[in-house]
Amino acid sequence: MQNAERRIIMEEKTINNTIEYGPHDFFDRVFKRVMTLSSPTIVKFINGIFDTDYPSDSSVSYNLTEGVTDELKKTLADTILTINGIDSYHLEAQMYKDENILIRVFDYGYIHSKKKSEDIFDENNTICGIRFTFPRQVVIYLNKADNIPDEYIIEQVVNDGKIFKFSIPVIKFQTVGKEDIIKKHMIILLPFKLLKVRDKFKRICKDMKDDIDHEELQKAVNELREIYQDDIIKTIETGYENGDISREDKNRLIELTIRLMNHLYSKYSNYKEVDDMFYDHSLILDVDKYIDKVEDLENQLAEKDNSLIEKENALAEKDSELAEKDKQIIMLQKKLSKYES
């Protein structure tokens, strides 16, 4: 059997049933999916990104921020969420440098703040103004971020010449090391580490020609394999073992990693080096799912065993009570027989 025939490759046409993706829409959907993992995981992520300290049981609600461009096209912010119904955060994910990013981020923040605007009253309790509270914002570059500043600056000049200035931090995810990813609870972004070697594969396999440097391709495959196994899967597993993410979150992140792997690199599977890698990782994914099913069954059996033990203990107590009552009845019968005689 040929590797191509036995290889298991998930269709990246769907994350939920039969949705087809455009060139960048796939990455957008993956980002939105990781941002809707369990609330404790998202709360930890917000704490790590914005240096906050919300309890893990804080509530998370999502806000759909829609706008309209000058060309009358609808726009949608990546993720604006609110913690405990009070504090809002806007996370804007980027794949590439975008000259309009600041205008877009400002627009999303303004649209959101309008929904939660507050009246300002003077000393006579008359409305004299309005207050807009912008969400705290961050721009996350998932791909390489050459010539990108560490923070963006927005200045507003009002009619009396006063300047209002605020900054928006920038995260260049491909430059964030494994220790900081764990420390800052950015585990949910790990699938995007697969982007690190995409340009290398494009360069080596340019135009999908047969006369490529197979030694260079094997080096690239080895690097990708190491990123997948050590930087992503092992770190996700460590996060689960440390209680940073739930088992369901772990499984979802691994699944999204596989989908992203296929989306980025399955096009090169006509080369043996890449085909072998996909076959290996498919087996790993199947083993992970099997282990999780076994763990589920073991947990279910343990719960049933505990339930049976509790029932057996309850029955034993009842048997003991009945035996005690039987003794009392016998003693009463003996006393009654003596009295009658």
Sequence and secondary structure as in RCSB ss.txt:
>XXXX:A:sequence
MQNAERRIIMEEKTINNTIEYGPHDFFDRVFKRVMTLSSPTIVKFINGIFDTDYPSDSSVSYNLTEGVTDELKKT
LADTILTINGIDSYHLEAQMYKDENILIRVFDYGYIHSKKKSEDIFDENNTICGIRFTFPRQVVIYLNKADNIPD
EYIIEQVVNDGKIFKFSIPVIKFQTVGKEDIIKKHMIILLPFKLLKVRDKFKRICKDMKDDIDHEELQKAVNELR
EIYQDDIIKTIETGYENGDISREDKNRLIELTIRLMNHLYSKYSNYKEVDDMFYDHSLILDVDKYIDKVEDLENQ
LAEKDNSLIEKENALAEKDSELAEKDKQIIMLQKKLSKYES
>XXXX:A:secstr
  HHHH     TT SSSS    TTHHHHHHHHHHTTS HHHHHHHHHHHHT    TT  EEEE  EEE TTS EE
E SEEEEETTTEEEEEEEESS  TTHHHHHHHHHHHHHHHT EEEE TTS EEEEE    EEEEEE S  TT  S
EEEEEEE TTS EEEEEEEEEEGGG  HHHHHHTT GGGGGGGGGGGHHHHHHHTGGG SS  HHHHHHHHHHHH
HIIIIIIIIHHHHHHHTTSS HHHHHHHHHHHHHHHHHHHGGGTTSHHHHHHHHHHHHHHHHHHHHHHHHHHHHH
HHHHHHHHHHHHHHHHHHHHHHHHHHHHHHHHHHHHHHHH 
